[in-house]
């Protein structure tokens, strides 16, 4: 059973934390919860 991470907040910090967690553990299942209309991202 893979480990799961739930990130609350889609501002700059949430996706950054999710990306770092995936770099540390690529098998991690990450879900980002955002109450607003948009999630922050960078290309």
C-alpha distance matrix in Angstrom:
0.0 3.8 6.6 9.2 13.0 15.7 19.1 22.1 25.1 26.0 28.9 29.2 27.0 23.9 23.4 24.4 21.8 19.1 20.6 20.8 17.2 16.2 18.9 17.6 13.9 13.9 10.1 10.1 10.3 13.7 15.8 19.5 21.6 25.3 28.0 30.7 31.5 30.6 27.9 29.2 28.7 30.6 31.2
3.8 0.0 3.8 6.5 10.0 13.1 16.2 19.5 22.2 22.8 25.7 25.7 23.5 20.5 19.8 20.7 18.2 15.4 16.8 17.0 13.4 12.4 15.1 14.0 10.3 10.3 6.7 6.3 6.9 10.4 13.0 16.6 19.1 22.8 25.7 28.1 28.9 27.7 24.7 25.9 25.1 26.9 27.6
6.6 3.8 0.0 3.8 6.9 10.3 13.4 16.6 19.6 20.6 23.2 23.3 20.7 17.8 17.7 18.4 15.5 13.2 15.0 14.9 11.1 11.1 14.0 12.5 9.3 10.4 7.6 5.4 6.3 8.8 11.4 14.6 17.0 20.7 23.7 26.2 27.4 26.1 23.0 24.0 23.6 25.6 26.7
9.2 6.5 3.8 0.0 3.8 6.7 10.0 13.1 16.1 17.1 20.0 20.4 18.1 14.9 14.9 16.2 13.4 10.9 13.4 13.9 10.3 10.5 14.0 13.1 10.5 11.2 9.1 5.7 4.6 5.9 7.9 11.0 13.3 16.9 19.9 22.5 23.7 22.6 19.7 20.9 20.9 23.2 24.7
13.0 10.0 6.9 3.8 0.0 3.8 6.4 9.8 12.7 13.9 16.5 17.0 14.4 11.3 11.8 13.1 10.1 8.0 11.2 11.6 8.4 9.6 13.0 12.4 10.7 11.8 10.9 7.1 6.2 4.9 6.3 8.5 10.8 14.2 17.3 19.8 21.3 20.0 17.0 18.0 18.3 20.7 22.6
15.7 13.1 10.3 6.7 3.8 0.0 3.8 6.4 9.6 11.3 14.2 15.4 13.1 9.7 10.9 12.9 10.3 8.5 12.2 13.2 10.7 12.1 15.5 15.4 14.1 14.9 14.1 10.4 8.5 5.9 4.9 5.9 7.3 10.8 13.6 16.3 18.1 17.2 14.5 16.0 17.0 20.0 22.3
19.1 16.2 13.4 10.0 6.4 3.8 0.0 3.8 6.3 8.0 10.5 11.7 9.4 6.0 7.9 10.0 7.8 6.9 10.6 11.8 10.3 12.1 15.1 15.4 15.0 15.8 16.0 12.3 10.8 7.4 6.2 4.7 6.1 8.7 11.9 14.1 16.1 14.8 11.9 12.9 14.3 17.2 19.9
22.1 19.5 16.6 13.1 9.8 6.4 3.8 0.0 3.8 6.9 9.3 11.5 9.7 6.7 9.5 11.9 10.3 10.1 13.6 14.9 13.9 15.7 18.6 19.0 18.8 19.5 19.7 16.0 14.2 10.8 8.5 6.0 4.9 6.4 8.9 11.4 14.0 13.3 11.1 12.6 14.9 18.2 21.2
25.1 22.2 19.6 16.1 12.7 9.6 6.3 3.8 0.0 3.8 5.7 8.5 7.7 5.3 8.1 10.7 10.2 10.5 13.5 15.1 15.0 16.7 19.2 20.1 20.4 20.8 21.5 18.1 16.3 12.6 10.3 6.8 5.8 4.9 7.5 8.9 11.5 10.4 8.2 9.4 12.2 15.6 18.9
26.0 22.8 20.6 17.1 13.9 11.3 8.0 6.9 3.8 0.0 3.8 6.6 7.3 5.1 6.2 9.3 10.2 10.0 12.1 14.4 15.0 16.0 18.3 19.9 20.3 20.1 21.2 18.2 16.4 12.6 10.4 6.7 6.7 5.0 8.1 8.2 9.6 7.4 4.6 5.8 8.7 12.2 15.5
28.9 25.7 23.2 20.0 16.5 14.2 10.5 9.3 5.7 3.8 0.0 3.8 5.6 5.7 7.1 8.9 10.5 11.4 13.0 14.8 16.1 17.5 19.1 20.8 21.8 22.0 23.5 20.6 19.3 15.5 13.9 10.2 10.3 8.2 10.5 9.7 11.1 8.6 6.3 5.2 8.4 11.3 15.0
29.2 25.7 23.3 20.4 17.0 15.4 11.7 11.5 8.5 6.6 3.8 0.0 3.8 5.8 6.2 6.4 8.9 10.5 11.2 12.6 14.7 16.1 17.0 18.8 20.4 20.7 22.8 20.1 19.5 15.8 15.1 11.9 13.0 11.6 14.2 13.3 14.3 11.2 8.4 5.7 7.3 9.2 12.9
27.0 23.5 20.7 18.1 14.4 13.1 9.4 9.7 7.7 7.3 5.6 3.8 0.0 3.8 5.8 5.2 6.1 8.6 10.0 10.5 12.2 14.3 15.4 16.5 18.2 19.0 20.9 18.1 17.8 14.2 13.9 11.0 12.3 11.9 14.7 14.8 16.4 13.7 10.6 8.7 10.1 11.9 15.4
23.9 20.5 17.8 14.9 11.3 9.7 6.0 6.7 5.3 5.1 5.7 5.8 3.8 0.0 3.8 5.4 5.2 6.2 8.7 10.0 10.7 12.5 14.4 15.5 16.5 17.0 18.4 15.3 14.5 10.8 10.1 7.2 8.9 9.1 12.4 13.1 14.7 12.3 8.9 8.3 9.7 12.4 15.6
23.4 19.8 17.7 14.9 11.8 10.9 7.9 9.5 8.1 6.2 7.1 6.2 5.8 3.8 0.0 3.8 5.4 4.9 6.0 8.5 9.7 10.5 12.3 14.2 15.1 14.9 16.7 14.2 13.4 9.9 9.7 7.4 10.1 10.4 14.0 14.2 14.8 11.9 8.1 7.0 7.0 9.4 12.2
24.4 20.7 18.4 16.2 13.1 12.9 10.0 11.9 10.7 9.3 8.9 6.4 5.2 5.4 3.8 0.0 3.8 5.4 5.2 6.2 8.6 10.0 10.7 12.4 14.2 14.6 17.0 14.7 15.0 11.8 12.6 10.7 13.4 13.8 17.3 17.4 18.2 15.0 11.3 9.3 8.6 9.6 12.3
21.8 18.2 15.5 13.4 10.1 10.3 7.8 10.3 10.2 10.2 10.5 8.9 6.1 5.2 5.4 3.8 0.0 3.8 5.5 5.2 6.1 8.7 9.9 10.6 12.1 13.3 15.3 12.5 13.0 10.0 11.2 9.9 12.6 13.9 17.3 18.2 19.6 16.9 13.2 12.0 11.8 13.3 15.9
19.1 15.4 13.2 10.9 8.0 8.5 6.9 10.1 10.5 10.0 11.4 10.5 8.6 6.2 4.9 5.4 3.8 0.0 3.8 5.5 5.1 6.3 8.7 10.0 10.4 10.8 12.4 9.6 9.6 6.6 8.1 7.7 11.1 12.9 16.7 17.7 18.6 16.0 12.3 11.9 11.3 13.1 15.2
20.6 16.8 15.0 13.4 11.2 12.2 10.6 13.6 13.5 12.1 13.0 11.2 10.0 8.7 6.0 5.2 5.5 3.8 0.0 3.8 5.4 5.2 6.3 8.7 9.9 9.6 12.2 10.5 11.2 8.9 11.0 10.7 14.3 15.7 19.4 19.9 20.3 17.2 13.5 12.3 10.5 11.3 12.7
20.8 17.0 14.9 13.9 11.6 13.2 11.8 14.9 15.1 14.4 14.8 12.6 10.5 10.0 8.5 6.2 5.2 5.5 3.8 0.0 3.8 5.4 5.1 6.3 8.6 9.7 12.5 10.9 12.6 10.8 13.3 13.2 16.5 18.1 21.8 22.5 23.3 20.3 16.5 15.0 13.5 13.9 15.4
17.2 13.4 11.1 10.3 8.4 10.7 10.3 13.9 15.0 15.0 16.1 14.7 12.2 10.7 9.7 8.6 6.1 5.1 5.4 3.8 0.0 3.8 5.5 5.1 6.0 7.8 9.8 7.6 9.6 8.3 11.3 12.1 15.4 17.7 21.4 22.7 23.7 21.1 17.4 16.7 15.6 16.6 18.1
16.2 12.4 11.1 10.5 9.6 12.1 12.1 15.7 16.7 16.0 17.5 16.1 14.3 12.5 10.5 10.0 8.7 6.3 5.2 5.4 3.8 0.0 3.8 5.4 5.0 4.7 7.3 6.2 8.2 7.7 11.1 12.5 16.2 18.5 22.3 23.4 23.8 21.1 17.5 16.9 15.2 16.0 16.7
18.9 15.1 14.0 14.0 13.0 15.5 15.1 18.6 19.2 18.3 19.1 17.0 15.4 14.4 12.3 10.7 9.9 8.7 6.3 5.1 5.5 3.8 0.0 3.8 5.6 5.8 9.4 9.3 11.8 11.5 14.8 15.8 19.5 21.5 25.2 26.0 26.4 23.4 19.6 18.4 16.3 16.2 16.5
17.6 14.0 12.5 13.1 12.4 15.4 15.4 19.0 20.1 19.9 20.8 18.8 16.5 15.5 14.2 12.4 10.6 10.0 8.7 6.3 5.1 5.4 3.8 0.0 3.8 6.4 9.2 8.9 12.1 12.2 15.7 17.0 20.5 22.8 26.5 27.7 28.4 25.7 21.9 20.9 19.2 19.4 20.1
13.9 10.3 9.3 10.5 10.7 14.1 15.0 18.8 20.4 20.3 21.8 20.4 18.2 16.5 15.1 14.2 12.1 10.4 9.9 8.6 6.0 5.0 5.6 3.8 0.0 3.8 5.5 5.6 9.3 10.4 14.1 16.2 19.7 22.5 26.1 27.6 28.3 25.9 22.2 21.8 20.2 20.8 21.4
13.9 10.3 10.4 11.2 11.8 14.9 15.8 19.5 20.8 20.1 22.0 20.7 19.0 17.0 14.9 14.6 13.3 10.8 9.6 9.7 7.8 4.7 5.8 6.4 3.8 0.0 3.8 5.5 8.4 9.8 13.6 15.8 19.5 22.2 25.9 27.1 27.3 24.8 21.3 21.0 19.1 19.6 19.7
10.1 6.7 7.6 9.1 10.9 14.1 16.0 19.7 21.5 21.2 23.5 22.8 20.9 18.4 16.7 17.0 15.3 12.4 12.2 12.5 9.8 7.3 9.4 9.2 5.5 3.8 0.0 3.8 6.5 9.3 12.9 15.9 19.3 22.4 25.9 27.6 27.9 25.8 22.5 22.9 21.3 22.3 22.5
10.1 6.3 5.4 5.7 7.1 10.4 12.3 16.0 18.1 18.2 20.6 20.1 18.1 15.3 14.2 14.7 12.5 9.6 10.5 10.9 7.6 6.2 9.3 8.9 5.6 5.5 3.8 0.0 3.8 6.1 9.8 12.7 16.0 19.2 22.7 24.5 25.2 23.3 20.0 20.5 19.5 21.0 21.8
10.3 6.9 6.3 4.6 6.2 8.5 10.8 14.2 16.3 16.4 19.3 19.5 17.8 14.5 13.4 15.0 13.0 9.6 11.2 12.6 9.6 8.2 11.8 12.1 9.3 8.4 6.5 3.8 0.0 3.8 6.8 10.3 13.3 16.6 19.9 21.9 22.4 20.9 17.9 19.1 18.4 20.5 21.4
13.7 10.4 8.8 5.9 4.9 5.9 7.4 10.8 12.6 12.6 15.5 15.8 14.2 10.8 9.9 11.8 10.0 6.6 8.9 10.8 8.3 7.7 11.5 12.2 10.4 9.8 9.3 6.1 3.8 0.0 3.8 6.7 10.0 13.2 16.6 18.5 19.2 17.5 14.4 15.5 15.2 17.6 19.0
15.8 13.0 11.4 7.9 6.3 4.9 6.2 8.5 10.3 10.4 13.9 15.1 13.9 10.1 9.7 12.6 11.2 8.1 11.0 13.3 11.3 11.1 14.8 15.7 14.1 13.6 12.9 9.8 6.8 3.8 0.0 3.8 6.5 9.9 13.1 15.2 16.0 14.8 12.2 14.1 14.6 17.6 19.3
19.5 16.6 14.6 11.0 8.5 5.9 4.7 6.0 6.8 6.7 10.2 11.9 11.0 7.2 7.4 10.7 9.9 7.7 10.7 13.2 12.1 12.5 15.8 17.0 16.2 15.8 15.9 12.7 10.3 6.7 3.8 0.0 3.8 6.5 10.1 11.8 12.9 11.6 8.9 10.9 12.0 15.4 17.7
21.6 19.1 17.0 13.3 10.8 7.3 6.1 4.9 5.8 6.7 10.3 13.0 12.3 8.9 10.1 13.4 12.6 11.1 14.3 16.5 15.4 16.2 19.5 20.5 19.7 19.5 19.3 16.0 13.3 10.0 6.5 3.8 0.0 3.8 6.7 9.2 11.0 10.8 9.1 11.8 13.9 17.5 20.2
25.3 22.8 20.7 16.9 14.2 10.8 8.7 6.4 4.9 5.0 8.2 11.6 11.9 9.1 10.4 13.8 13.9 12.9 15.7 18.1 17.7 18.5 21.5 22.8 22.5 22.2 22.4 19.2 16.6 13.2 9.9 6.5 3.8 0.0 3.8 5.6 7.7 7.7 6.9 9.9 12.7 16.5 19.4
28.0 25.7 23.7 19.9 17.3 13.6 11.9 8.9 7.5 8.1 10.5 14.2 14.7 12.4 14.0 17.3 17.3 16.7 19.4 21.8 21.4 22.3 25.2 26.5 26.1 25.9 25.9 22.7 19.9 16.6 13.1 10.1 6.7 3.8 0.0 3.8 6.9 8.6 9.3 12.4 15.6 19.3 22.3
30.7 28.1 26.2 22.5 19.8 16.3 14.1 11.4 8.9 8.2 9.7 13.3 14.8 13.1 14.2 17.4 18.2 17.7 19.9 22.5 22.7 23.4 26.0 27.7 27.6 27.1 27.6 24.5 21.9 18.5 15.2 11.8 9.2 5.6 3.8 0.0 3.8 5.8 7.7 10.6 14.1 17.6 20.5
31.5 28.9 27.4 23.7 21.3 18.1 16.1 14.0 11.5 9.6 11.1 14.3 16.4 14.7 14.8 18.2 19.6 18.6 20.3 23.3 23.7 23.8 26.4 28.4 28.3 27.3 27.9 25.2 22.4 19.2 16.0 12.9 11.0 7.7 6.9 3.8 0.0 3.8 7.1 10.2 13.1 16.5 19.0
30.6 27.7 26.1 22.6 20.0 17.2 14.8 13.3 10.4 7.4 8.6 11.2 13.7 12.3 11.9 15.0 16.9 16.0 17.2 20.3 21.1 21.1 23.4 25.7 25.9 24.8 25.8 23.3 20.9 17.5 14.8 11.6 10.8 7.7 8.6 5.8 3.8 0.0 3.8 6.6 9.4 12.7 15.2
27.9 24.7 23.0 19.7 17.0 14.5 11.9 11.1 8.2 4.6 6.3 8.4 10.6 8.9 8.1 11.3 13.2 12.3 13.5 16.5 17.4 17.5 19.6 21.9 22.2 21.3 22.5 20.0 17.9 14.4 12.2 8.9 9.1 6.9 9.3 7.7 7.1 3.8 0.0 3.8 6.5 10.2 13.0
29.2 25.9 24.0 20.9 18.0 16.0 12.9 12.6 9.4 5.8 5.2 5.7 8.7 8.3 7.0 9.3 12.0 11.9 12.3 15.0 16.7 16.9 18.4 20.9 21.8 21.0 22.9 20.5 19.1 15.5 14.1 10.9 11.8 9.9 12.4 10.6 10.2 6.6 3.8 0.0 3.8 7.2 10.5
28.7 25.1 23.6 20.9 18.3 17.0 14.3 14.9 12.2 8.7 8.4 7.3 10.1 9.7 7.0 8.6 11.8 11.3 10.5 13.5 15.6 15.2 16.3 19.2 20.2 19.1 21.3 19.5 18.4 15.2 14.6 12.0 13.9 12.7 15.6 14.1 13.1 9.4 6.5 3.8 0.0 3.8 6.8
30.6 26.9 25.6 23.2 20.7 20.0 17.2 18.2 15.6 12.2 11.3 9.2 11.9 12.4 9.4 9.6 13.3 13.1 11.3 13.9 16.6 16.0 16.2 19.4 20.8 19.6 22.3 21.0 20.5 17.6 17.6 15.4 17.5 16.5 19.3 17.6 16.5 12.7 10.2 7.2 3.8 0.0 3.8
31.2 27.6 26.7 24.7 22.6 22.3 19.9 21.2 18.9 15.5 15.0 12.9 15.4 15.6 12.2 12.3 15.9 15.2 12.7 15.4 18.1 16.7 16.5 20.1 21.4 19.7 22.5 21.8 21.4 19.0 19.3 17.7 20.2 19.4 22.3 20.5 19.0 15.2 13.0 10.5 6.8 3.8 0.0
